[in-house]
Amino acid sequence: MKDNQAKYPHVAFPKKINKNEIGKLSIMTTNNIDEQKHIGNLFKDINRNINLTSDKVNNLKQIKKFLMQNMFI
């Protein structure tokens, strides 16, 4: 892990994007269409879950606000 930190010190939390550092990174890809579809579906499901959770949090915040406003009425 320290070797990667020495090579790419700003990869985890970059303050800015440096094309030279990004250009040194190797990214594994697949040519298998079924695997690509599976990965795409996985990201779609993750995105859907994030949106549903975000909607739920917003609804709960609205309920909390209503309850706080009407607590002593």
RODRENBA-468204 format. One record per residue: x, y, z of N, C-alpha, C, O in turn; chain; residue number from 1; residue in three letters. Coordinates in steps of 0.2 Angstrom, whole numbers, plus 5000, padded with zeros to 4 digits. Layout:
<rec><n_xx>X</n_xx><n_yy>Y</n_yy><n_zz>Z</n_zz><ca_xx>X</ca_xx><ca_yy>Y</ca_yy><ca_zz>Z</ca_zz><c_xx>X</c_xx><c_yy>Y</c_yy><c_zz>Z</c_zz><o_xx>X</o_xx><o_yy>Y</o_yy><o_zz>Z</o_zz><unit>A</unit><pos>NUM</pos><code>Ala</code></rec>
...
This chain:
<rec><n_xx>5004</n_xx><n_yy>4994</n_yy><n_zz>5000</n_zz><ca_xx>5000</ca_xx><ca_yy>5000</ca_yy><ca_zz>5000</ca_zz><c_xx>5004</c_xx><c_yy>5006</c_yy><c_zz>5000</c_zz><o_xx>5003</o_xx><o_yy>5011</o_yy><o_zz>4997</o_zz><unit>A</unit><pos>1</pos><code>Met</code></rec>
<rec><n_xx>5010</n_xx><n_yy>5006</n_yy><n_zz>5004</n_zz><ca_xx>5014</ca_xx><ca_yy>5012</ca_yy><ca_zz>5004</ca_zz><c_xx>5017</c_xx><c_yy>5013</c_yy><c_zz>4997</c_zz><o_xx>5019</o_xx><o_yy>5019</o_yy><o_zz>4995</o_zz><unit>A</unit><pos>2</pos><code>Lys</code></rec>
<rec><n_xx>5019</n_xx><n_yy>5008</n_yy><n_zz>4993</n_zz><ca_xx>5021</ca_xx><ca_yy>5009</ca_yy><ca_zz>4987</ca_zz><c_xx>5017</c_xx><c_yy>5013</c_yy><c_zz>4982</c_zz><o_xx>5019</o_xx><o_yy>5017</o_yy><o_zz>4979</o_zz><unit>A</unit><pos>3</pos><code>Asp</code></rec>
<rec><n_xx>5010</n_xx><n_yy>5011</n_yy><n_zz>4983</n_zz><ca_xx>5005</ca_xx><ca_yy>5015</ca_yy><ca_zz>4979</ca_zz><c_xx>5005</c_xx><c_yy>5022</c_yy><c_zz>4981</c_zz><o_xx>5004</o_xx><o_yy>5026</o_yy><o_zz>4977</o_zz><unit>A</unit><pos>4</pos><code>Asn</code></rec>
<rec><n_xx>5006</n_xx><n_yy>5023</n_yy><n_zz>4987</n_zz><ca_xx>5005</ca_xx><ca_yy>5030</ca_yy><ca_zz>4990</ca_zz><c_xx>5011</c_xx><c_yy>5034</c_yy><c_zz>4987</c_zz><o_xx>5011</o_xx><o_yy>5040</o_yy><o_zz>4986</o_zz><unit>A</unit><pos>5</pos><code>Gln</code></rec>
<rec><n_xx>5017</n_xx><n_yy>5031</n_yy><n_zz>4987</n_zz><ca_xx>5023</ca_xx><ca_yy>5034</ca_yy><ca_zz>4984</ca_zz><c_xx>5022</c_xx><c_yy>5036</c_yy><c_zz>4977</c_zz><o_xx>5024</o_xx><o_yy>5041</o_yy><o_zz>4974</o_zz><unit>A</unit><pos>6</pos><code>Ala</code></rec>
<rec><n_xx>5019</n_xx><n_yy>5031</n_yy><n_zz>4973</n_zz><ca_xx>5019</ca_xx><ca_yy>5032</ca_yy><ca_zz>4966</ca_zz><c_xx>5013</c_xx><c_yy>5037</c_yy><c_zz>4964</c_zz><o_xx>5014</o_xx><o_yy>5041</o_yy><o_zz>4960</o_zz><unit>A</unit><pos>7</pos><code>Lys</code></rec>
<rec><n_xx>5007</n_xx><n_yy>5036</n_yy><n_zz>4968</n_zz><ca_xx>5001</ca_xx><ca_yy>5040</ca_yy><ca_zz>4966</ca_zz><c_xx>4999</c_xx><c_yy>5043</c_yy><c_zz>4973</c_zz><o_xx>4994</o_xx><o_yy>5041</o_yy><o_zz>4976</o_zz><unit>A</unit><pos>8</pos><code>Tyr</code></rec>
<rec><n_xx>5002</n_xx><n_yy>5049</n_yy><n_zz>4975</n_zz><ca_xx>5001</ca_xx><ca_yy>5051</ca_yy><ca_zz>4981</ca_zz><c_xx>4994</c_xx><c_yy>5055</c_yy><c_zz>4982</c_zz><o_xx>4991</o_xx><o_yy>5056</o_yy><o_zz>4987</o_zz><unit>A</unit><pos>9</pos><code>Pro</code></rec>
<rec><n_xx>4991</n_xx><n_yy>5056</n_yy><n_zz>4976</n_zz><ca_xx>4984</ca_xx><ca_yy>5060</ca_yy><ca_zz>4976</ca_zz><c_xx>4979</c_xx><c_yy>5056</c_yy><c_zz>4973</c_zz><o_xx>4973</o_xx><o_yy>5059</o_yy><o_zz>4972</o_zz><unit>A</unit><pos>10</pos><code>His</code></rec>
<rec><n_xx>4979</n_xx><n_yy>5049</n_yy><n_zz>4973</n_zz><ca_xx>4974</ca_xx><ca_yy>5045</ca_yy><ca_zz>4970</ca_zz><c_xx>4968</c_xx><c_yy>5045</c_yy><c_zz>4974</c_zz><o_xx>4962</o_xx><o_yy>5045</o_yy><o_zz>4971</o_zz><unit>A</unit><pos>11</pos><code>Val</code></rec>
<rec><n_xx>4969</n_xx><n_yy>5044</n_yy><n_zz>4981</n_zz><ca_xx>4963</ca_xx><ca_yy>5042</ca_yy><ca_zz>4985</ca_zz><c_xx>4958</c_xx><c_yy>5049</c_yy><c_zz>4986</c_zz><o_xx>4952</o_xx><o_yy>5048</o_yy><o_zz>4985</o_zz><unit>A</unit><pos>12</pos><code>Ala</code></rec>
<rec><n_xx>4961</n_xx><n_yy>5054</n_yy><n_zz>4987</n_zz><ca_xx>4958</ca_xx><ca_yy>5060</ca_yy><ca_zz>4988</ca_zz><c_xx>4961</c_xx><c_yy>5066</c_yy><c_zz>4985</c_zz><o_xx>4964</o_xx><o_yy>5070</o_yy><o_zz>4988</o_zz><unit>A</unit><pos>13</pos><code>Phe</code></rec>
<rec><n_xx>4961</n_xx><n_yy>5066</n_yy><n_zz>4978</n_zz><ca_xx>4965</ca_xx><ca_yy>5071</ca_yy><ca_zz>4975</ca_zz><c_xx>4962</c_xx><c_yy>5078</c_yy><c_zz>4976</c_zz><o_xx>4956</o_xx><o_yy>5079</o_yy><o_zz>4976</o_zz><unit>A</unit><pos>14</pos><code>Pro</code></rec>
<rec><n_xx>4966</n_xx><n_yy>5083</n_yy><n_zz>4977</n_zz><ca_xx>4964</ca_xx><ca_yy>5090</ca_yy><ca_zz>4977</ca_zz><c_xx>4962</c_xx><c_yy>5093</c_yy><c_zz>4970</c_zz><o_xx>4958</o_xx><o_yy>5097</o_yy><o_zz>4970</o_zz><unit>A</unit><pos>15</pos><code>Lys</code></rec>
<rec><n_xx>4966</n_xx><n_yy>5090</n_yy><n_zz>4965</n_zz><ca_xx>4964</ca_xx><ca_yy>5092</ca_yy><ca_zz>4959</ca_zz><c_xx>4966</c_xx><c_yy>5086</c_yy><c_zz>4954</c_zz><o_xx>4970</o_xx><o_yy>5082</o_yy><o_zz>4956</o_zz><unit>A</unit><pos>16</pos><code>Lys</code></rec>
<rec><n_xx>4963</n_xx><n_yy>5086</n_yy><n_zz>4948</n_zz><ca_xx>4965</ca_xx><ca_yy>5081</ca_yy><ca_zz>4944</ca_zz><c_xx>4971</c_xx><c_yy>5082</c_yy><c_zz>4940</c_zz><o_xx>4971</o_xx><o_yy>5088</o_yy><o_zz>4936</o_zz><unit>A</unit><pos>17</pos><code>Ile</code></rec>
<rec><n_xx>4976</n_xx><n_yy>5078</n_yy><n_zz>4940</n_zz><ca_xx>4982</ca_xx><ca_yy>5079</ca_yy><ca_zz>4937</ca_zz><c_xx>4982</c_xx><c_yy>5074</c_yy><c_zz>4931</c_zz><o_xx>4983</o_xx><o_yy>5068</o_yy><o_zz>4933</o_zz><unit>A</unit><pos>18</pos><code>Asn</code></rec>
<rec><n_xx>4982</n_xx><n_yy>5076</n_yy><n_zz>4925</n_zz><ca_xx>4982</ca_xx><ca_yy>5071</ca_yy><ca_zz>4919</ca_zz><c_xx>4988</c_xx><c_yy>5066</c_yy><c_zz>4919</c_zz><o_xx>4987</o_xx><o_yy>5061</o_yy><o_zz>4917</o_zz><unit>A</unit><pos>19</pos><code>Lys</code></rec>
<rec><n_xx>4994</n_xx><n_yy>5069</n_yy><n_zz>4921</n_zz><ca_xx>5000</ca_xx><ca_yy>5065</ca_yy><ca_zz>4921</ca_zz><c_xx>4999</c_xx><c_yy>5059</c_yy><c_zz>4926</c_zz><o_xx>5001</o_xx><o_yy>5053</o_yy><o_zz>4925</o_zz><unit>A</unit><pos>20</pos><code>Asn</code></rec>
<rec><n_xx>4996</n_xx><n_yy>5060</n_yy><n_zz>4932</n_zz><ca_xx>4996</ca_xx><ca_yy>5055</ca_yy><ca_zz>4937</ca_zz><c_xx>4990</c_xx><c_yy>5050</c_yy><c_zz>4935</c_zz><o_xx>4991</o_xx><o_yy>5044</o_yy><o_zz>4936</o_zz><unit>A</unit><pos>21</pos><code>Glu</code></rec>
<rec><n_xx>4985</n_xx><n_yy>5053</n_yy><n_zz>4932</n_zz><ca_xx>4979</ca_xx><ca_yy>5048</ca_yy><ca_zz>4930</ca_zz><c_xx>4982</c_xx><c_yy>5044</c_yy><c_zz>4924</c_zz><o_xx>4980</o_xx><o_yy>5038</o_yy><o_zz>4924</o_zz><unit>A</unit><pos>22</pos><code>Ile</code></rec>
<rec><n_xx>4986</n_xx><n_yy>5047</n_yy><n_zz>4920</n_zz><ca_xx>4988</ca_xx><ca_yy>5043</ca_yy><ca_zz>4914</ca_zz><c_xx>4993</c_xx><c_yy>5037</c_yy><c_zz>4916</c_zz><o_xx>4993</o_xx><o_yy>5032</o_yy><o_zz>4912</o_zz><unit>A</unit><pos>23</pos><code>Gly</code></rec>
<rec><n_xx>4995</n_xx><n_yy>5037</n_yy><n_zz>4922</n_zz><ca_xx>5000</ca_xx><ca_yy>5032</ca_yy><ca_zz>4924</ca_zz><c_xx>4996</c_xx><c_yy>5026</c_yy><c_zz>4927</c_zz><o_xx>4998</o_xx><o_yy>5020</o_yy><o_zz>4928</o_zz><unit>A</unit><pos>24</pos><code>Lys</code></rec>
<rec><n_xx>4989</n_xx><n_yy>5027</n_yy><n_zz>4929</n_zz><ca_xx>4985</ca_xx><ca_yy>5022</ca_yy><ca_zz>4932</ca_zz><c_xx>4983</c_xx><c_yy>5017</c_yy><c_zz>4926</c_zz><o_xx>4981</o_xx><o_yy>5019</o_yy><o_zz>4921</o_zz><unit>A</unit><pos>25</pos><code>Leu</code></rec>
<rec><n_xx>4983</n_xx><n_yy>5010</n_yy><n_zz>4928</n_zz><ca_xx>4980</ca_xx><ca_yy>5005</ca_yy><ca_zz>4924</ca_zz><c_xx>4973</c_xx><c_yy>5004</c_yy><c_zz>4926</c_zz><o_xx>4972</o_xx><o_yy>5003</o_yy><o_zz>4932</o_zz><unit>A</unit><pos>26</pos><code>Ser</code></rec>
<rec><n_xx>4969</n_xx><n_yy>5003</n_yy><n_zz>4921</n_zz><ca_xx>4962</ca_xx><ca_yy>5001</ca_yy><ca_zz>4922</ca_zz><c_xx>4960</c_xx><c_yy>4995</c_yy><c_zz>4919</c_zz><o_xx>4961</o_xx><o_yy>4994</o_yy><o_zz>4913</o_zz><unit>A</unit><pos>27</pos><code>Ile</code></rec>
<rec><n_xx>4958</n_xx><n_yy>4990</n_yy><n_zz>4923</n_zz><ca_xx>4956</ca_xx><ca_yy>4984</ca_yy><ca_zz>4920</ca_zz><c_xx>4949</c_xx><c_yy>4984</c_yy><c_zz>4917</c_zz><o_xx>4944</o_xx><o_yy>4987</o_yy><o_zz>4920</o_zz><unit>A</unit><pos>28</pos><code>Met</code></rec>
<rec><n_xx>4948</n_xx><n_yy>4982</n_yy><n_zz>4911</n_zz><ca_xx>4942</ca_xx><ca_yy>4982</ca_yy><ca_zz>4907</ca_zz><c_xx>4941</c_xx><c_yy>4975</c_yy><c_zz>4905</c_zz><o_xx>4945</o_xx><o_yy>4970</o_yy><o_zz>4905</o_zz><unit>A</unit><pos>29</pos><code>Thr</code></rec>
<rec><n_xx>4935</n_xx><n_yy>4973</n_yy><n_zz>4903</n_zz><ca_xx>4933</ca_xx><ca_yy>4967</ca_yy><ca_zz>4900</ca_zz><c_xx>4930</c_xx><c_yy>4967</c_yy><c_zz>4893</c_zz><o_xx>4927</o_xx><o_yy>4972</o_yy><o_zz>4892</o_zz><unit>A</unit><pos>30</pos><code>Thr</code></rec>
<rec><n_xx>4931</n_xx><n_yy>4963</n_yy><n_zz>4889</n_zz><ca_xx>4928</ca_xx><ca_yy>4962</ca_yy><ca_zz>4882</ca_zz><c_xx>4922</c_xx><c_yy>4958</c_yy><c_zz>4882</c_zz><o_xx>4918</o_xx><o_yy>4958</o_yy><o_zz>4877</o_zz><unit>A</unit><pos>31</pos><code>Asn</code></rec>
<rec><n_xx>4920</n_xx><n_yy>4955</n_yy><n_zz>4888</n_zz><ca_xx>4915</ca_xx><ca_yy>4950</ca_yy><ca_zz>4889</ca_zz><c_xx>4908</c_xx><c_yy>4955</c_yy><c_zz>4889</c_zz><o_xx>4907</o_xx><o_yy>4958</o_yy><o_zz>4894</o_zz><unit>A</unit><pos>32</pos><code>Asn</code></rec>
<rec><n_xx>4904</n_xx><n_yy>4954</n_yy><n_zz>4884</n_zz><ca_xx>4898</ca_xx><ca_yy>4959</ca_yy><ca_zz>4884</ca_zz><c_xx>4893</c_xx><c_yy>4957</c_yy><c_zz>4890</c_zz><o_xx>4891</o_xx><o_yy>4961</o_yy><o_zz>4893</o_zz><unit>A</unit><pos>33</pos><code>Ile</code></rec>
<rec><n_xx>4893</n_xx><n_yy>4950</n_yy><n_zz>4892</n_zz><ca_xx>4888</ca_xx><ca_yy>4949</ca_yy><ca_zz>4897</ca_zz><c_xx>4891</c_xx><c_yy>4951</c_yy><c_zz>4904</c_zz><o_xx>4887</o_xx><o_yy>4954</o_yy><o_zz>4908</o_zz><unit>A</unit><pos>34</pos><code>Asp</code></rec>
<rec><n_xx>4898</n_xx><n_yy>4951</n_yy><n_zz>4905</n_zz><ca_xx>4900</ca_xx><ca_yy>4954</ca_yy><ca_zz>4911</ca_zz><c_xx>4899</c_xx><c_yy>4962</c_yy><c_zz>4911</c_zz><o_xx>4898</o_xx><o_yy>4965</o_yy><o_zz>4916</o_zz><unit>A</unit><pos>35</pos><code>Glu</code></rec>
<rec><n_xx>4900</n_xx><n_yy>4965</n_yy><n_zz>4905</n_zz><ca_xx>4899</ca_xx><ca_yy>4972</ca_yy><ca_zz>4905</ca_zz><c_xx>4892</c_xx><c_yy>4974</c_yy><c_zz>4907</c_zz><o_xx>4890</o_xx><o_yy>4979</o_yy><o_zz>4910</o_zz><unit>A</unit><pos>36</pos><code>Gln</code></rec>
<rec><n_xx>4887</n_xx><n_yy>4970</n_yy><n_zz>4904</n_zz><ca_xx>4880</ca_xx><ca_yy>4971</ca_yy><ca_zz>4906</ca_zz><c_xx>4879</c_xx><c_yy>4970</c_yy><c_zz>4913</c_zz><o_xx>4875</o_xx><o_yy>4974</o_yy><o_zz>4916</o_zz><unit>A</unit><pos>37</pos><code>Lys</code></rec>
<rec><n_xx>4882</n_xx><n_yy>4965</n_yy><n_zz>4916</n_zz><ca_xx>4881</ca_xx><ca_yy>4963</ca_yy><ca_zz>4923</ca_zz><c_xx>4884</c_xx><c_yy>4969</c_yy><c_zz>4927</c_zz><o_xx>4880</o_xx><o_yy>4971</o_yy><o_zz>4932</o_zz><unit>A</unit><pos>38</pos><code>His</code></rec>
<rec><n_xx>4889</n_xx><n_yy>4972</n_yy><n_zz>4925</n_zz><ca_xx>4892</ca_xx><ca_yy>4978</ca_yy><ca_zz>4929</ca_zz><c_xx>4888</c_xx><c_yy>4984</c_yy><c_zz>4928</c_zz><o_xx>4887</o_xx><o_yy>4987</o_yy><o_zz>4933</o_zz><unit>A</unit><pos>39</pos><code>Ile</code></rec>
<rec><n_xx>4885</n_xx><n_yy>4985</n_yy><n_zz>4922</n_zz><ca_xx>4881</ca_xx><ca_yy>4990</ca_yy><ca_zz>4921</ca_zz><c_xx>4874</c_xx><c_yy>4990</c_yy><c_zz>4925</c_zz><o_xx>4872</o_xx><o_yy>4995</o_yy><o_zz>4928</o_zz><unit>A</unit><pos>40</pos><code>Gly</code></rec>
<rec><n_xx>4872</n_xx><n_yy>4984</n_yy><n_zz>4926</n_zz><ca_xx>4866</ca_xx><ca_yy>4983</ca_yy><ca_zz>4930</ca_zz><c_xx>4867</c_xx><c_yy>4984</c_yy><c_zz>4937</c_zz><o_xx>4863</o_xx><o_yy>4986</o_yy><o_zz>4941</o_zz><unit>A</unit><pos>41</pos><code>Asn</code></rec>
<rec><n_xx>4873</n_xx><n_yy>4982</n_yy><n_zz>4939</n_zz><ca_xx>4875</ca_xx><ca_yy>4983</ca_yy><ca_zz>4946</ca_zz><c_xx>4875</c_xx><c_yy>4990</c_yy><c_zz>4948</c_zz><o_xx>4873</o_xx><o_yy>4992</o_yy><o_zz>4953</o_zz><unit>A</unit><pos>42</pos><code>Leu</code></rec>
<rec><n_xx>4878</n_xx><n_yy>4994</n_yy><n_zz>4944</n_zz><ca_xx>4879</ca_xx><ca_yy>5001</ca_yy><ca_zz>4945</ca_zz><c_xx>4872</c_xx><c_yy>5004</c_yy><c_zz>4944</c_zz><o_xx>4870</o_xx><o_yy>5009</o_yy><o_zz>4948</o_zz><unit>A</unit><pos>43</pos><code>Phe</code></rec>
<rec><n_xx>4867</n_xx><n_yy>5002</n_yy><n_zz>4940</n_zz><ca_xx>4861</ca_xx><ca_yy>5005</ca_yy><ca_zz>4940</ca_zz><c_xx>4857</c_xx><c_yy>5003</c_yy><c_zz>4946</c_zz><o_xx>4853</o_xx><o_yy>5007</o_yy><o_zz>4948</o_zz><unit>A</unit><pos>44</pos><code>Lys</code></rec>
<rec><n_xx>4858</n_xx><n_yy>4997</n_yy><n_zz>4949</n_zz><ca_xx>4854</ca_xx><ca_yy>4995</ca_yy><ca_zz>4955</ca_zz><c_xx>4857</c_xx><c_yy>4999</c_yy><c_zz>4961</c_zz><o_xx>4853</o_xx><o_yy>5002</o_yy><o_zz>4965</o_zz><unit>A</unit><pos>45</pos><code>Asp</code></rec>
<rec><n_xx>4864</n_xx><n_yy>5000</n_yy><n_zz>4961</n_zz><ca_xx>4867</ca_xx><ca_yy>5005</ca_yy><ca_zz>4966</ca_zz><c_xx>4864</c_xx><c_yy>5012</c_yy><c_zz>4966</c_zz><o_xx>4862</o_xx><o_yy>5015</o_yy><o_zz>4971</o_zz><unit>A</unit><pos>46</pos><code>Ile</code></rec>
<rec><n_xx>4863</n_xx><n_yy>5014</n_yy><n_zz>4960</n_zz><ca_xx>4861</ca_xx><ca_yy>5021</ca_yy><ca_zz>4959</ca_zz><c_xx>4853</c_xx><c_yy>5022</c_yy><c_zz>4961</c_zz><o_xx>4851</o_xx><o_yy>5026</o_yy><o_zz>4964</o_zz><unit>A</unit><pos>47</pos><code>Asn</code></rec>
<rec><n_xx>4850</n_xx><n_yy>5016</n_yy><n_zz>4959</n_zz><ca_xx>4842</ca_xx><ca_yy>5016</ca_yy><ca_zz>4961</ca_zz><c_xx>4842</c_xx><c_yy>5016</c_yy><c_zz>4969</c_zz><o_xx>4838</o_xx><o_yy>5020</o_yy><o_zz>4972</o_zz><unit>A</unit><pos>48</pos><code>Arg</code></rec>
<rec><n_xx>4846</n_xx><n_yy>5012</n_yy><n_zz>4972</n_zz><ca_xx>4846</ca_xx><ca_yy>5012</ca_yy><ca_zz>4979</ca_zz><c_xx>4848</c_xx><c_yy>5018</c_yy><c_zz>4983</c_zz><o_xx>4845</o_xx><o_yy>5020</o_yy><o_zz>4988</o_zz><unit>A</unit><pos>49</pos><code>Asn</code></rec>
<rec><n_xx>4853</n_xx><n_yy>5021</n_yy><n_zz>4980</n_zz><ca_xx>4855</ca_xx><ca_yy>5028</ca_yy><ca_zz>4983</ca_zz><c_xx>4849</c_xx><c_yy>5033</c_yy><c_zz>4982</c_zz><o_xx>4848</o_xx><o_yy>5037</o_yy><o_zz>4987</o_zz><unit>A</unit><pos>50</pos><code>Ile</code></rec>
<rec><n_xx>4846</n_xx><n_yy>5033</n_yy><n_zz>4976</n_zz><ca_xx>4840</ca_xx><ca_yy>5038</ca_yy><ca_zz>4975</ca_zz><c_xx>4834</c_xx><c_yy>5036</c_yy><c_zz>4980</c_zz><o_xx>4831</o_xx><o_yy>5041</o_yy><o_zz>4983</o_zz><unit>A</unit><pos>51</pos><code>Asn</code></rec>
<rec><n_xx>4833</n_xx><n_yy>5030</n_yy><n_zz>4981</n_zz><ca_xx>4827</ca_xx><ca_yy>5028</ca_yy><ca_zz>4985</ca_zz><c_xx>4829</c_xx><c_yy>5030</c_yy><c_zz>4992</c_zz><o_xx>4825</o_xx><o_yy>5032</o_yy><o_zz>4996</o_zz><unit>A</unit><pos>52</pos><code>Leu</code></rec>
<rec><n_xx>4835</n_xx><n_yy>5029</n_yy><n_zz>4994</n_zz><ca_xx>4837</ca_xx><ca_yy>5030</ca_yy><ca_zz>5001</ca_zz><c_xx>4837</c_xx><c_yy>5038</c_yy><c_zz>5002</c_zz><o_xx>4835</o_xx><o_yy>5040</o_yy><o_zz>5007</o_zz><unit>A</unit><pos>53</pos><code>Thr</code></rec>
<rec><n_xx>4839</n_xx><n_yy>5042</n_yy><n_zz>4997</n_zz><ca_xx>4839</ca_xx><ca_yy>5049</ca_yy><ca_zz>4997</ca_zz><c_xx>4832</c_xx><c_yy>5051</c_yy><c_zz>4998</c_zz><o_xx>4831</o_xx><o_yy>5056</o_yy><o_zz>5002</o_zz><unit>A</unit><pos>54</pos><code>Ser</code></rec>
<rec><n_xx>4827</n_xx><n_yy>5049</n_yy><n_zz>4994</n_zz><ca_xx>4820</ca_xx><ca_yy>5050</ca_yy><ca_zz>4995</ca_zz><c_xx>4817</c_xx><c_yy>5049</c_yy><c_zz>5002</c_zz><o_xx>4814</o_xx><o_yy>5053</o_yy><o_zz>5004</o_zz><unit>A</unit><pos>55</pos><code>Asp</code></rec>
<rec><n_xx>4819</n_xx><n_yy>5043</n_yy><n_zz>5004</n_zz><ca_xx>4817</ca_xx><ca_yy>5041</ca_yy><ca_zz>5011</ca_zz><c_xx>4820</c_xx><c_yy>5046</c_yy><c_zz>5016</c_zz><o_xx>4816</o_xx><o_yy>5048</o_yy><o_zz>5021</o_zz><unit>A</unit><pos>56</pos><code>Lys</code></rec>
<rec><n_xx>4826</n_xx><n_yy>5048</n_yy><n_zz>5016</n_zz><ca_xx>4829</ca_xx><ca_yy>5053</ca_yy><ca_zz>5021</ca_zz><c_xx>4825</c_xx><c_yy>5060</c_yy><c_zz>5020</c_zz><o_xx>4824</o_xx><o_yy>5063</o_yy><o_zz>5025</o_zz><unit>A</unit><pos>57</pos><code>Val</code></rec>
<rec><n_xx>4824</n_xx><n_yy>5062</n_yy><n_zz>5014</n_zz><ca_xx>4820</ca_xx><ca_yy>5068</ca_yy><ca_zz>5013</ca_zz><c_xx>4813</c_xx><c_yy>5068</c_yy><c_zz>5016</c_zz><o_xx>4811</o_xx><o_yy>5073</o_yy><o_zz>5019</o_zz><unit>A</unit><pos>58</pos><code>Asn</code></rec>
<rec><n_xx>4810</n_xx><n_yy>5062</n_yy><n_zz>5015</n_zz><ca_xx>4803</ca_xx><ca_yy>5062</ca_yy><ca_zz>5018</ca_zz><c_xx>4803</c_xx><c_yy>5062</c_yy><c_zz>5025</c_zz><o_xx>4799</o_xx><o_yy>5065</o_yy><o_zz>5029</o_zz><unit>A</unit><pos>59</pos><code>Asn</code></rec>
<rec><n_xx>4808</n_xx><n_yy>5058</n_yy><n_zz>5028</n_zz><ca_xx>4809</ca_xx><ca_yy>5058</ca_yy><ca_zz>5036</ca_zz><c_xx>4811</c_xx><c_yy>5065</c_yy><c_zz>5038</c_zz><o_xx>4809</o_xx><o_yy>5067</o_yy><o_zz>5044</o_zz><unit>A</unit><pos>60</pos><code>Leu</code></rec>
<rec><n_xx>4815</n_xx><n_yy>5069</n_yy><n_zz>5035</n_zz><ca_xx>4816</ca_xx><ca_yy>5076</ca_yy><ca_zz>5037</ca_zz><c_xx>4810</c_xx><c_yy>5080</c_yy><c_zz>5037</c_zz><o_xx>4809</o_xx><o_yy>5084</o_yy><o_zz>5041</o_zz><unit>A</unit><pos>61</pos><code>Lys</code></rec>
<rec><n_xx>4806</n_xx><n_yy>5079</n_yy><n_zz>5032</n_zz><ca_xx>4800</ca_xx><ca_yy>5083</ca_yy><ca_zz>5031</ca_zz><c_xx>4795</c_xx><c_yy>5081</c_yy><c_zz>5037</c_zz><o_xx>4792</o_xx><o_yy>5085</o_yy><o_zz>5040</o_zz><unit>A</unit><pos>62</pos><code>Gln</code></rec>
<rec><n_xx>4795</n_xx><n_yy>5075</n_yy><n_zz>5039</n_zz><ca_xx>4791</ca_xx><ca_yy>5072</ca_yy><ca_zz>5045</ca_zz><c_xx>4793</c_xx><c_yy>5075</c_yy><c_zz>5051</c_zz><o_xx>4790</o_xx><o_yy>5078</o_yy><o_zz>5055</o_zz><unit>A</unit><pos>63</pos><code>Ile</code></rec>
<rec><n_xx>4800</n_xx><n_yy>5075</n_yy><n_zz>5052</n_zz><ca_xx>4803</ca_xx><ca_yy>5078</ca_yy><ca_zz>5058</ca_zz><c_xx>4801</c_xx><c_yy>5085</c_yy><c_zz>5058</c_zz><o_xx>4800</o_xx><o_yy>5088</o_yy><o_zz>5064</o_zz><unit>A</unit><pos>64</pos><code>Lys</code></rec>
<rec><n_xx>4802</n_xx><n_yy>5089</n_yy><n_zz>5053</n_zz><ca_xx>4801</ca_xx><ca_yy>5096</ca_yy><ca_zz>5053</ca_zz><c_xx>4793</c_xx><c_yy>5097</c_yy><c_zz>5055</c_zz><o_xx>4792</o_xx><o_yy>5102</o_yy><o_zz>5059</o_zz><unit>A</unit><pos>65</pos><code>Lys</code></rec>
<rec><n_xx>4789</n_xx><n_yy>5094</n_yy><n_zz>5052</n_zz><ca_xx>4782</ca_xx><ca_yy>5094</ca_yy><ca_zz>5054</ca_zz><c_xx>4781</c_xx><c_yy>5093</c_yy><c_zz>5062</c_zz><o_xx>4777</o_xx><o_yy>5097</o_yy><o_zz>5065</o_zz><unit>A</unit><pos>66</pos><code>Phe</code></rec>
<rec><n_xx>4784</n_xx><n_yy>5087</n_yy><n_zz>5064</n_zz><ca_xx>4783</ca_xx><ca_yy>5085</ca_yy><ca_zz>5071</ca_zz><c_xx>4786</c_xx><c_yy>5091</c_yy><c_zz>5076</c_zz><o_xx>4783</o_xx><o_yy>5092</o_yy><o_zz>5081</o_zz><unit>A</unit><pos>67</pos><code>Leu</code></rec>
<rec><n_xx>4791</n_xx><n_yy>5093</n_yy><n_zz>5074</n_zz><ca_xx>4795</ca_xx><ca_yy>5098</ca_yy><ca_zz>5078</ca_zz><c_xx>4790</c_xx><c_yy>5105</c_yy><c_zz>5078</c_zz><o_xx>4790</o_xx><o_yy>5108</o_yy><o_zz>5084</o_zz><unit>A</unit><pos>68</pos><code>Met</code></rec>
<rec><n_xx>4788</n_xx><n_yy>5107</n_yy><n_zz>5073</n_zz><ca_xx>4783</ca_xx><ca_yy>5113</ca_yy><ca_zz>5073</ca_zz><c_xx>4777</c_xx><c_yy>5112</c_yy><c_zz>5076</c_zz><o_xx>4774</o_xx><o_yy>5117</o_yy><o_zz>5079</o_zz><unit>A</unit><pos>69</pos><code>Gln</code></rec>
<rec><n_xx>4774</n_xx><n_yy>5106</n_yy><n_zz>5077</n_zz><ca_xx>4768</ca_xx><ca_yy>5104</ca_yy><ca_zz>5080</ca_zz><c_xx>4769</c_xx><c_yy>5101</c_yy><c_zz>5087</c_zz><o_xx>4764</o_xx><o_yy>5098</o_yy><o_zz>5090</o_zz><unit>A</unit><pos>70</pos><code>Asn</code></rec>
<rec><n_xx>4775</n_xx><n_yy>5101</n_yy><n_zz>5090</n_zz><ca_xx>4776</ca_xx><ca_yy>5097</ca_yy><ca_zz>5096</ca_zz><c_xx>4772</c_xx><c_yy>5100</c_yy><c_zz>5102</c_zz><o_xx>4769</o_xx><o_yy>5097</o_yy><o_zz>5106</o_zz><unit>A</unit><pos>71</pos><code>Met</code></rec>
<rec><n_xx>4772</n_xx><n_yy>5107</n_yy><n_zz>5102</n_zz><ca_xx>4769</ca_xx><ca_yy>5110</ca_yy><ca_zz>5108</ca_zz><c_xx>4762</c_xx><c_yy>5114</c_yy><c_zz>5106</c_zz><o_xx>4760</o_xx><o_yy>5118</o_yy><o_zz>5110</o_zz><unit>A</unit><pos>72</pos><code>Phe</code></rec>
<rec><n_xx>4759</n_xx><n_yy>5111</n_yy><n_zz>5101</n_zz><ca_xx>4752</ca_xx><ca_yy>5114</ca_yy><ca_zz>5099</ca_zz><c_xx>4747</c_xx><c_yy>5111</c_yy><c_zz>5103</c_zz><o_xx>4741</o_xx><o_yy>5113</o_yy><o_zz>5102</o_zz><unit>A</unit><pos>73</pos><code>Ile</code></rec>
